[in-house]
Structure formats: structure tokens, C-alpha cells
Amino acid sequence: MDNMLSAQFEAAGAVFVGSPERRVGEPGDPAVYFRTEFEARPGLLSATLHITALGIVEPYLNGAPVGDEVLAPGWTSYRHRLLVRSHNLTTVVQVGKNAFGAIVGDGWALGRLGFEEITRPRIYADRPSLFALIELRYPDRTEYVASGDRFRCGQGPVRGNSLYDGVTIDARLEPAGWTEVGFDDRAWHKAEPVDWDMATLTEATAEPIRRVEELPPKKIWKSPAGTTVVDFGQNLPGWVRLRLDGPSGTSVTVRHAEVLVDGVPDYTTLRTAKATDRYVLAGNGPEEFEPRFTFHGFRYAEIDGLTCDLLEEDVRAVVVHSDMIRTGWFETSNDLLNRLHENVVWSMRGNFVGIPTDCPQRDERLGWTGDINAFAPTATYLYDVRKVLTSWLDDLALEQKDFGFVPYVVPDVQPGHDTPTALWSDVAVRLPWQLYWEYGDEEVLRRCYDSMATFTRSVVPLLDPTGLWNSGFQFGDWLDPSAPAHQPGLAKADRHLVATAFFHQTAREMACAAAVLDRMEDADYFTKVADRVREGFRAEYVSPSGRLTGECATAYALAIRFGLLDAAQLPRAGARLVDIARRDGYRISTGFAGTPHVAHALTETGYTDDAYRLLLQTMAPSFLDPVVRGATTIWERWDAILPDGTVNPSGMTSLNHYALGSVANWMHTVIVGLRATSPGFATMRIAPQPGGGLTHVRAAHDTAHGRVSVEWKCADGTMTVRVAIPDGTTAVVALPEHPDRAEHAVSAGRHKWTYTLAPAVEPLTLDSSVERLAADDTILMSVSAVLREYLPPHVDVAQLLGQSATLPLSVLLNELPGVTDRTRRELAAAIQSDN
């Protein structure tokens, strides 16, 4: 606990208080209402409220809400840290009588957490409890209004309330004026003290969760069942606000869904979460219903119980998440690519509700370590995540110290996972290193160093004598698209190859972190660990020529990206990786471990055009298949929605996960070409690599020094590049497709280059002859792959193309069975991408 806060709280005698009506709370019980009155004397210099709760708290003063935070105090490892937020009340406390009130709902402290059959209630506490301290400062003294026996508690309209299941509000039960002076609370109970370790109280430093945006409906219609369905056009985190009118006792329910199947909301992706809010009207004229003590992940709302047609102006989706500052933008000439990037942004927004989670809609919403580990390089480009993720890392370190291992979810609510695993547990090292590299602040390494080093040292005894991490549980390349629906860890990549590759990278980053902090003995030790692991990996998995055992895209991508191959082996490894990509028709063959790295690995070995093909493929499984099918966020699994439009029935089918959106980092660092070459972007390299038929790109990133912007445009045989970098930085700009491969060292300011490109070869199209298309091996493989997808199995595609050499491909398509407009679109996109 902060020493200053500790002294204040001890002097004031503030304690946690609860209601005797909820000594043992049950999930879904009514929220608890607390209130007290106090007097402020003339000469008040300042008034400050310090507040937290076991549950979710909403404070009020003199009839008005205090602050604009929602879902406070958020979710931390309450056993170790319970966040206290401070609010300035100076301008709203009035001389004389004042009334303070607060509502406390179940939240994370009491509500059920986990997923499917292992959700558990009351993990942290057995009833909602309030901690509040109002500090009144005068010139000659300080007075306190402290939560204790002066508080009284009762109930109100907030009945059942659950993060997963939703809230019930009965407006008929509103105790009018309960947060105002003079309210008669004699029928309420005297609050009683609740035992809680005051040492857990910690000043909140991360951005609060707030209402950050409102979306109007895109469409409203009646379902076959007679309910009203609203499409907000975007999968989002938050809730629905309604303006209603009707007789007293009218019950209106709002159920939330991510997807329509056969035109009606489908709730499969929610699993056991009811995600249903219910409002009972008071009947006193127009009323506004806005949920509290819950949130949902949804695009569609199904509303039942309305007494009249719902008008567009009477309904809004309220977007709720941690109020971080946006720092990254990206736009190209390709609308599908722009939508993919927007989907990544929205998935990040949906999964930063206090902590970095896996999904916002179903019975889970946990701080999975593997998801943020894979996504961190993208997250740091899009938003300033320093405060949110540093707070989360504080919890990770405390849980790690308490349990002796890094949990798979933080805060940890899942017993039974007590062994380290690659990509998940090593977030203890890799996330602080990413934050340091993005923001250039050594403090994050100092703050996390013990956790980082403890984790790395804990894995060393698990290595075999050759340096391989080849024992124990591993997630591996989780959700490889070829894995069985109910066994998502059965990937093509050997899970211990994945573990060993990741631990080599982790040990290298650990050594670098030690060196930054001038812990040279540690740096030497961890460097030797990394070298030992590299030798073991190479002896076990790599041939002298650079081929890998169990060849698959993830294995090659990790070996290339993590420095596990010698320079002489990289060309062969890159060639094998591109062979795999072409063999698969540039469809995705990687899961959580490989997806962040495969496009980078192709680029680093000279196959950027093939990386573009991978990015721009629209046939499933691919990055753009969900986009073509109307997705507005990133799916958890490549086949979350099956070809017939139904939801994958595996039971693990979120439509709002960000991990597989980690490809956006390649978009930022290759398409835009922006890379830091020293921590915090003090120096940088800007080297765009056009491709994929893109004609212009515009992007910006707010670094620790200020905004960097990059724009390139290709038109009429001319390339224009514009770059702006902030004060205190320098950059090397490598001009894309410049005839002389020109590079320029520049300092702060705006810079522009315009130059003529080499004459372009006439582009290939669907109207090009089969013979001309077949002259390019890459295009031939792509065309063949698309045709095999649609033509009957007995058709010999190679023979067919050979017999039709002189025909334009478009003419040949007219003669083939099974060819659709989508076939033509995919062929056109494949040819354009390879030009």
C-alpha cells in the first residue's frame, strides 16, 4: 500500500463495510446501496474522495455521480492489490450538509469467473463491500468522512448483476433521493465492518475504464419470433442504452449476440454467459435504461417486451474500455486491408477492459498471457499501453511470487496450471522487453526484472542436457487451422520445437534486459543459456543445409525470426517456407505461435511479394476471409464461422480475439516500413516495401518523442514519399523502388521525395492468356490452387491449363463447371497480388 495513503487511512479509521443482509452473497443477489451524510464547514480548501470496493462501485455526492469511471475499481489480483481511485470533490461539496452514497455490485470479486463447467463465484470475497474516505482539508485542520459504522446500507433497483449474465434493474424500487441530504434511511441497516487486508490497497495508476464512444444502430427489424433486433454494424465491448416508455411493471430484456445465423441472433459464442439485461419500467413517463455492473461483447441486440416500435434515436451502443490514448493509424488503397486493420483495432478495444483479455463476450474474459504476448508489438503501435500493461505486469509478478510460477491467466482464477509453457508464461520477459523497446523507459525493466529473471531461471532446470525444452505441457502452435476442432493444440509444428525456439528468444531478450540495467553477470549467464538452447535446437531440428524436421510454416518462421539459423542456411530455409506458402495456395497454416512471425520471415528471406500474397488471400483460412464475410473484429479461430454460415460448434469460438491480428505488426513495419532502431524511437529506419497492388499508404505513430508519419504514393510511373519525424530523433529513409536504391539520413522535420520508377511491365489480368500467366511460376501455382478449390476432383488442372495455353483465362473460365463470381474474384486478386 502507498505509504501516504496508508497513513491517511489509518488516521481516519476507514474500514471496509458491508450489509448484514449479504453476509454470504450469492451471485445475482441485489447490489448494496450505502449512504451517509456529513457537514462541510466554511473555509474548505479541498475535498478528495478515495474509494474502492470488493465488487464494482458507483459513487454519488449530493444526487450526482462522482467521476466518469465505470466498472471501478477494475480487475486486479485482489489478494495482492486492490486499486483505490481518488476524485476531487472540491467544487461539488457544499458548505453545510452533504450526502454521499455508493452502489456496490458483484463484479469480479464475487461474480463467477472462469469458463464452461469451471466457472466459480466468490473467488475473492463473500459479499459486496465498500471502502471510502472523504478528506476535507481546512487551513488549520483536516477532517475525514470514513466508511464505518456511520454508514447505512439498503437495496435499490439494481437486482441481479453479473459480468457474464447481465443485470436486472427494477426502476419501481428506486429509493428517491437516497443520495441527497434529508433522505430517510431509518429502515436501512447499519453497515458492519468487513475483514480485509488493508495492505492490499494500492493507488490506481492505469487509465480508468470509461464510456468512450456511442454508436447508432445501422439497422432495426423484427425477428420471426416478434422480438426487435438491432444491428450496430460493429462488434464492440459495452452495453445498450435505451429510451423507453410504457406502463409500470413492463419488463424489457436485451440479449446480446456477436453473429446472425439465418438472419436471427445466434448465441453459441457466449457459451454459458446469458449476456442478458432486464429493465422493469417505473411507468412515470419516458425512462432511460443504461446497464451497470456488467458489460458485453456484441454486435447485435435482441430486445423483447417493447410496447411500441423502437426508433433509431431511442437506442445506442455504448462502447466501454480502458481509456487509453490512440497512438497508431494505418490506411491503404485496399479497402479490405483497411477493414482488416480496423478489425484489429476493434479487437484490441474489446479486450482492454481493465486488463488484456482473450474475449469480451463469453464466460471467460480472462487475462490469458499468450494472447497479449503474441499481440504486444501490435498493441504498442495502436495505443499507449504503458499504464495498463505495467499494472497488469505488477499483478503477474505478485501471482508468480505467490504461486511459484507464471500463471496462464493473470489474475489467476484457474487452479491446476502450475508449469511454465512457451509463449504464455514467457510473457513475464517478452512483454517488459517490448514495452522498453517501444517507449525507451528503463524503469519497466527495473520494475519487472526480478519476475523476468525468476521465470527464465525456472525454465533452465527443465532443459535436457543438450538444451532442449522437450518435456512438460506446452500449448504449442495453438489453433493451427489443421488442428481438430476439439484439440486445438494438435498443430503441425512439434510443440517442443516451438517451446525451444521461444525459450531461445526469451533468454536472448533476458540477457539484453540485464545488459541495459548493467547487470553484466546476469547478462553473461543468460547469453550462455541462449547459446546452449540454440545449439540444442540446431542439433535436433536443423539440417546443415537449413531444412527443418517436421517441415511446416511455423517451424521455419520461428527458426528464421529467432536467429536459430546461420546466415548460410537462411536462403534454403526461406525457400522452403515460401514453397510451403505456395503449396498451400497462400492460405494460413499457422496458429498463435507462428502467425505473428510468418510474414516477417518471408520478408526477411527475400519473399515480400509472397508475404503480400499471404496477407491478401481471401480463401479460407486466411486473414481476409473473415473480412470478406463481414467480420468487424478478429476471430479466435480461422474457421470460427463455417462455410454454411453457422458457428463452429467446438465451444471455443469467440468472434473477438486479437491474437491472430498480430499480422498488423507486419503491416506497420513492412508496408509502412517503420521500425525503431533504438529504444523509444530515438533512431528509426523507414523503409516501405510496396506490393500487393497497393498504390498508396498513409500511416502515423505517436512515439515517446512525438508523431512519426509516413506516406507513399505510386501513380503514373512516379513514386512520392513523405516522412515526418519529431524533435530529438533521426531516421534513415530507404526510398522504395528507387532506381538507385537511395537511402537518406534525416533529422527532425518534414521530408519529401519524388522520383520516376522504372517502366512497368504490362500487368497480368484475368484476360491474359493462360500461356503468359503460366510463365510466372508463382502465378501458375496460385491460379492452379484456386481452380483446384472449385473444380471437380477428377479435373486435372495442370493438363487443362496446358491444353488451353492460347486462351485468355477469362474465356477458359466460361467453359468450366463450378466456376463462380467468387472464383473469378479470387483469381483476379491472386494475379494482381503477384504482378
N, C-alpha and C positions, 0 to 999 in steps of 0.2 A: 504494500500500500504506500502511496505517496506520503512522505513524512509530514508535509504541511497539512494535507487532508486529514491524516491520522490525528494530528494534534487538535484540529478543529472538531472533528467528530467526537473525540474523547472528551474534550472540554464541554461540548454541547450535550453530551449524553444521548445522542441519537442512536436508536436501535432499529432492527427490522421488526415490523409489526404485521400481524395477520388477523384474520377474522376467526372468532371461535366457531362460526358456522362452517368453516372449511379447515378444521384441524387435520383431516386427511382428505385432501381433494381428490376427486375423480375427474379424469379427462372429460371435458364437455360440461362441467359444472359452471354455474354463473360466475362472471367476473366479480371481483370485490371492489366496492366503492369506499374510498377513505376520504375523510374531511376533518378540518379543524378551522378554528378562527383565531386570529391574532391581531394585536394592535400595533400600529407603527406610529412613533412619536414625531413631532416636528423636528426638523434638522437632520433628517435622514440623508446620509451621504451616498449609500449604495445598498442594494438588496440583491442577494445572489441565492439561487436555488441550486443545491446539489442533490441529485436524485438518481436512484436506480431501483431495481426490483428483482425479485425472483419471479419471473414471468415477464410480461410486456406491460409497460406503464405508459399512461397518458396523464400528464399533469394539467391542472387548471388553476387559475387565480382570478377571483372576482368575476366568475362567469365566462372567462375566455381561456382558450387553450394556451399553454405555455410552449413557445417554440414551434417549429415546423417539422420536427423529427417524428418518424413513425417507427413502429416495431422496436422501440428502445427497451432495454439497452443493447439490443442485438444479441448475437450468439458468440460467446467465448467459452473457454474451458472454465466453467463457473467454479469448479473445485479449486482453481488456482487464481482466476481473475474474473471479477465481476465489475463491469465498467460503470463509472459514475460520470454523468454528464452535468455540466454547470450551465445555468441560464441566468442572464442578467434581468432582474425584475425591477430595477431602479425606477423606470418610468411608469410602471404599472401598479406598484404598491402605493396605496393612498394613505394619507395621514388619517389615523383613526382605525376603524375596524376593517379587516380584510378577511377573506375566506380562501383557503387553499383546499383543493381536492385532487384526487388521483384515482384512476381506474386501473386495476391490475388484472390482466388476463393470463391464461396459462403459458403461452409462448413456448420457448424451447426448454424452460426449466421444468415444466410439468407435463406438457403435451407429449404425445407419443412420438418417438424418434426411431429411425431405422427403416427397414423396408420389408414388405411382404409379411411373412409369418413371424419375423423377429422384431417388429416394432414394439417399443416398450415405453410406457408412461412413467412420469415421476422419476426420471433418471437423476435429477439434481435436487429436487425439493418435493415436499408432500403437500404444499399449499401455496397460493399466491401470497407474496409478502412485499411490503413497501419499505424502502429506506429513503427518507427525505430530510433535508436540513436547509432551512431558510436562514441566511446570515444577514442580519440588519446592522449596518455599520453607522455609528454616530460619531461626532467629533471626539467625544470623551469615553465611548464605550462600544461594545458590540453585544447585541442580543441575538438569541437563537430561537427559532421555532423548529423543534426537533421531533421526528417521528418517535412516538412513545405512547404513554397512557393518556395523553391529551387528545389523541386521535380517536375518532369513532368510525365504525365501518358498517356498511349495509350492502344492499343489492340494488340493481337498476335494470335497464333494458337489455344489457349485454348478457345473454343467457349462455348457451353452449358456445365455446370458442376454441378453435383448434387450427393450427397452422396447416395441417393436411386436409382436414374435413370441412373447414369453413366456420362461419359464425352465424348465430341466430340473435337477432335484435328485435325485441318486442317493444315498440315505441309506446305502448299503453302503460308501460311500467316506469317511464321516465319520472324520477323524483324532481319535479320542477323546482329550480333554484338551488339545487344541492351544492353548487359551487359558489353561491352568493351568501353575503352576510345575512344573518337572521333566519336561515333555514332551520326548521325544527327537526333536529336529529335525535330526539329523545327515544324514538323507537329503534334507533340503530344500536349496535353493540359497541362496547368499549373494546378498542383494539388491544390485542395482547402480544407480548414480545415473542419473537421467533428466534430460535437459536441459529446463528450463522456466523461463520468465522469472519470477523471484520478485517482480518489481514488480507482477504481476497479483494477488497475494494481498491480499484485502480482507476486513475483518471483516464477518460476516453481520449484518444488521440486521432483515431481514424475518422474519416468523414462519416456523418450520420447517414442513416437510411432516410430518404425523403421521397415525396411525390415529385418526380422530375419532369413529367410530361403528361399531356392528356391527348387521347386520340378519339376522333369522332368515328361513328360507325361508317363502314363502306357500304353495307347492305343490311336491310332488315326484312325478314319474311316469316311467314307462318309455316311451321312444320306439319307433316301429316298428322301428328298427334295433337295439333292445335296449340302447341307452345310457340312462343316467339323466339326466333333465332337471330342473333346479331353477329355479323362478321366485321371485326375491326381491321381486317386486312393485314395484321401483323401479330405473330406470336410474341407475347410480351410477359413480363412479370408485374403483378399488381392486382387490381380488382376493378369491378364495375361500379360506377356511381349512377344512381337512378333518381329521377324526379317522378314522384308518384302521387296519385290522388285516388281516394276510394274510401269506402266505409270502414269504420273501426273494426278491427279483427281480421281484415283482409290479409291473407298471407301470400307473399310474393317470394318465389325462390329463383335463384340464379345459379345455374350449374355451368361449370367451365370446361372447355374442351380445346384440344390442340388441332383437331382434324375433323373433316366431314367424311363419312363413308356413305355412298349412295345418297348424298345430299342432306344427311342428318348428322348431328354431332355424334362422334364416337369417343367413348371414354376408356378405351383399352389402355392408352398410355398412362392413365392415372393409377393403375393397379388398385390398391385398396383405398386410396385417398378419395374421399367423397367430393371435395372441392366444390361444396355447395353452400351458398349463403342464403339466409332466410330472413325476411323482414316482415313484421306484423305491424300494419298501419295503426296509428292512433286515431285517424279519422277526423282530424281537425283542419282539413284543407290540404293544399299541396305540401308534400313532405319530401325530404331528401334522404335517400338511403346510401350511405357510404360505409362499407365494411371496415372493421378494425380488428386488431389482434390476429390477423391471418393474411395470407397472400396466396396468389395462384399463378400458374403458368398457363397461358391460354391465348387463343386467337378468337374463339367463338364463345358466345354466352347463350345458353338456352334458358329462357325466362318463362316461368309459369305463374299463373294466378293474377295476371294483369286484368283490370276491369275495363280497359279501353286500349285501343291501338297505341303502340309505342311510337312516339315521334322522334326523329333524329336528334332534335335539340334536347331531348329528355334523357339521353344516355351517353356516357363517356367511359372509355377505358382509362384508368389512372395507372400510369407507369411508375413503378416503385423500385428503387435500388440504391445502393451506396452512391452518394452524391459526389462522385469523383469528377475531376476535370478532364475533358476530352483533349487528347494531345496528338491524334493521328487521323489523317484523311487520305483518301485514295479514290481516283476516278480515271476511267479509261474510255476509249472509243467503243468498247464492247459492253453492251448493256447486261449481258448475262454475267460477265465478270464483275461488273459493278454491283449487281444484286448479290452475288456470292460474297463479296466483301461486306455489304450491308448485313447479310445473314450472320457473318462472323461477329460484327459489332453488336447486333441484337442478342446473339447468344451470350456474348460477354456480359451485356447489361442484365440479361436474365439470370445470370449465375454469379453476380456480385451483389447479392442481397446480404450485406454484412460480412460474409466470408466467401471465398471462392468455392462454389459448389459444382455438382455434376448436372443438376437439373432443377427447375423451379416448380414442376407440376405434380409429381407423383409422391408416393410415400417413401421418400429418400432425402433428397436435398441436402446431402452430406458434403463435408469438405474433403472430397477424395484427393489424395495427394498426387496421384498420377495424372489427373486431368490438368491441374494447374502447372505441373511440371512440364507437360508437353506444350502447353499453351503460353507459357510465360513470355517467350520472346515476342509473341504477337500482342499479348496484353500490354506490355510496356510501351509498345508503339501507339496503341489506341487510346490509352488513358494513363493518367498519373496514378499509379497503383502503390506508390511508396507506403502510404499510411495504412491502407487496408491490408496489404500483404505483410508488412512488418509486424502489424498487430497479430496477424494470423501466425506468423513465424514465432512470435513470443509464446503463443499457445502450444505450437508444435514442440518447442524446446521444453516447456514445462511438462507436457504429457510424456515426452521422451524421457525426461529425468525421472518422472514418477514411475513409469512402467518399465523402463529399461530398454525401450525400443521405439522406433518411429512408427506411430500407428498408420494404418492405411487411410483412415479418415481423421481429420482434426477439425473440431474437437472430437475425441474418441468416444463413440457410443456403441461400438461393436466389439464385444468380448471375443476372444479366441484367435485374433490375428496378432501373433507375437514374434514373428520372424521377419527380418528385413527382406525386401524384394526390390528389384531394379525398376527404375522409372517412377515407382511410387515412393518408397522410403528415401531414396536419394534426393528427393526434393529438399531435404534438410541442407544439402550442399549446393545444389544446382540453382535453386531459386535465389538465395542470397547472392550468389555469383552473378546471376542475370541482373538483379537489382543494382548491384555495384557497377556492372558494365554499362547499364543504361543511364544511371544517374551520377556516377562518379563519386559517390559518397562512401568513404571507407567505414563510416560508422555502422553500416548494416553488417559488414563483415565482423567488426569487433563485437557487435551485439549478438551475432549468431555463431561466433567462432566455436565456442565450446560444443554447441549442438552439432555443428558441421564436423568437427574433428572426432567427436564421440561416435557419430554414425559411421564415418569412414573407418575408424579403428575397429568398430564392431564387426565389419564385414571381413576384415583381413583373416581372422581365425577360421572363417568359413571357406576360404580358398583351398583348393587342393595343392599338393606340393609343387605343381607346375604353374600355379597362379590362376587356375580356372575357378570361376564361381559356378560349380556344377552340382550343387545339392540344395535342398530346401525348396519351399514353394516359390514359384515365380508366375506372375501374370503373363509374361512373355509379350508377344505382339498381339495384345488384346483386341478382339473384334476384327481380326483379319477377315475379309469378306468370304473366304473359303471355309471358315470355321463353322461347325454345326451350330444351328440356331441356339441350342441349349447348352453348348460347350464353347463359349466364346474365346477361351484360352487355347484351343487346339489349332494353333496357327501353323503356317508352312515353316516359319522360322523356328529353329530349335530354341527353346526358351532359355537354355543355359548359354547358348551363343549370345542371345540378347542380353542376358544378365552380365556376362563377362565384358561385352562391349561397353555397356553403360557404366560398369564399375571402373573400367579404364578411364573413361571420360570424367567420371566423378573424382577419381583420385588425382587426375591432372588438374582439375579445377580447384580441388582442395589444396594442392601444392601451390598453385598460383595465389590463392587467397592467403596462405601462410606467408608467402613472399611479400605480398602487398603490406602485410602487417609486421614485416620484418621479423617473423618467427622462422628464422632460417634453418634451425634444426628440424622443425616440423616440415618445412618445405622440402628439405632433402629426403626426409623419411617418406613423405607421400609421393615424391617423384620416383623413388625406388620402388614403391608399391605399384605405381602406374606402369613402370618399365617391366616389372615382373609379370603383371597381368597381360601386357601387350605381348610379351614373349610367349606366354602360355596360350593366348588366343591364336597367335600366328602358327604355333606348332600344331595346334589341334584342328584349326578350321581353315587355314590358308595354304594353298599350294605355292611352290616357288614362283609360278607364273602370275599369280594374283587371283586365281579362281578359288571360290569358297565351297566348302562342303554344304550339302543341302541347299543348293542354289535357289535363292528367292530374292525378291527386290529388297526386303527389309535387311537381310544379311549383308548384301552389297552396300546398301545405303549407309548402314551403321559403320561398316568397315572403312568406307571412304571418308565419311564425315568425322569419325572419331580418331583419325590418324593411326589406324591399325595396319596400314599397308605402307610399304616402301614406295618411293617415287616411281621406280621402275615397274611396280606392279599396278599402279593406278590405271594406265591405259587399258590393260586387259580387264580389270575389274569394271571400269566404266563401260567397256564394250559389252561385257556380259550383262550388266544392268540394263543397258539400252536394248539388248536382244530380248530380255525378259519383258520390258515395257512394250516393245513392238509385237512380240509374240502374243501378248495379252490384248492387243489392239488398243493400247494406251488406256486400258481400264485399270482401276485401282486394284492392287493386290496386297495392300499393307493395312496394318491396324494402328493402334495407338503408338507403338514404338517406332514404326517405320515411316508413317505418313508425314511427320514433321521434317523428315530428312531426305526423302527420295528425290524430290525435285531439286533440292540443293546438290545432292550427289551427282545427278545428271549434269547439272550446270558446271560443277567443279571438275568434271572429267570431259568437258567439251561438248556436251549434248544439250545445250539450252533449247534448241528447237524441239527436241523430244520432250523436254520438261514442259514446254508450252503445250505440246500435244496432250500430255497427261493432264494438264490443268484444264484444257478446253474441251476434253472429251465429254460428250453428253450421254453416251450409252452407259447404262448401269453395269457395274458400280463405278461411279465417277463423282468428281466434285460438282459437276454441273447438272447431273441427272436430277437431284432434288430441286435445283433451281428451275429447270425446265418444267418440273411437275408442280411448281407453285410454292415451294418451301420458302419461308421467310426467316428461318433460323437453321443452324447446323444440326443434322440428325446425329443421334448416338451411334447408330449402325448404318452401314451403307444401304441395307435393304429394309430400312425401318418401315417404308410403305412398299407393299408388294406390287407386282405389275398389274394386278386387278384392282388396285386402289385401296385394298384393305390393309389394316395394320398388322405388321409382323407379330405373330402370336407368341413369341418367345417369352414374354413377360418382362423384357428389358428393352423397351422401345421408346425411349424419350425422343421427341422431335426438337429438343432444345438442349443440346450439349455443345461445348465449344472445342473439345479436344481435337476433333478432326478438322476444325477450322484453322489449325496451326499452319496450314499451307499459306495463309495470308502473310506469314513472315517472308516466304519466298517472293511473294508479290511486292513487298516493300523493299527487299534487298536486291532483287534482280530486275524486275520490271521497272521500278523506280530507280534502283541502283544505290540506295542509301545504306551505308554501313559505317558504324563508329570504328575508328582505328585506334582509339584510346578511350578509356572510361569516361562516360558523360558527354561524348561527342565533342571533346575539346579539339580533336582532329577527326577527320572523316574522309571517306572515299565515296564519290558519287559517280557510279559507272553504270548507267542504264543499259539494258540489253533488250532492244526491241525484238519482237517476234510475234507469232500467233496472229498475224494480220492486224495488229493494233496500229493505229495511225496517230494517236496522241494519248498522253498520260499526264495527269496532274496530281501532285501529292504534296502534303505538308506534314511536318512532325515538330512538335514543340519539345525541344530538348531542355536539359538543365540550364543551358546558356541562352536559349531563345529559339525562335522558329527557324527551321530549315524548310525551304520549299524547292521542289524540283518539277520542271515541266519539260516534256519533249514532244515535238510535233513533226510529223513527216507528211509533206504534201507537195505534189508536182515536182518530185525529184529533189526536194530541198528538205534538209533537217534543221530544225531550230531547237536549241536547248537553252532553257532559262534556269538559273540557280540563284538562290539567295541564302546566305548563311549569317548567323548572328555575330555580334561583337564577341571577341575573345576566342574565336575559333578559326581554324584554317581547314581547307579541303583540297583534295586532289580530284579534279573532274576529268574523267575519261570520256571523251566525246563518242557517242555510239555511231558505228558505221562510218566513221570519218576515214576518208581515203588514206590519210597518213597515220591513222591510229593515234591521233593527237591527245595529249594529256596536259592539263593546265593546273598549276598550283595557285590557289586563290585565297584571299583573306576575306574578312567580313564585308558584306555588301551584296549588291545585285550584279549578276553577270549574265551575258547573253552571247551565244554563238549561232551563226547561220552559215551553212555550207551546202554545196551541191553533192549529192550522192552519186555513186557510180550508176550508170544506166541499168535500169531494172530489166530483168528477163520477163518476157510476156508471161503473165501469171497463168497457172493451170486452173481450169474450172471443170464443172460437170460437162461442159460442151467440148472439152479437149478430147482428142482421140485416145482410145484405150492404149494404143502403142506409145503415145507420148507420156501418158500417165505412168505406164509400166516402166519407162526408162528411169524413173526415180524409185529406187528400192524401197524407200520409206513410204512413199505414197502408195506403191503397189501393195505393200503389206497392210497399210491402213484400209485401202479400198477392199482388199480381199477379206479382211476381218469383218468389216461392216456387212459385206454381202453374205458371208457365212452365217451371220446373225439372223438374216431374214429369208434366205433361200432354203428350199427343202434340203434335207441332209444328203440326198442322193446326188445333188448337183455338184460336179467337180468345178469349183470356181476357177482354179488355175487353167484348166482346159477351156472353160468358157471364155475367159479373157484372151487366151491365146488365139482362139478361133475368131475373135471379134476385133482384132487389132486396129483395123481401119475405121471402125465405127466410133462416133462420139459416144462417150459413156452415157450421156443423157438419152441417146437413141436406143442403146442397148437396154437401158433400164425399162423402157417402154415395153420391151418384149419379154420381160422376166416375171414369173409368178412371185407373189409375196412382197413385191416392192411397193412401199407406201410413201406418202409425202414425208414421213419421218425418216425413212431410209434415205431419201434424196437430201434432206436437211443434214443428216449426219455425214453423208458422203461429201457434201459441199463444205461442211465445216472442217472435215479431215483434210481435204485437199487444200483449202485456204490456209489452214494452220501450217501445212508443210511447205507452202510456197517459199 
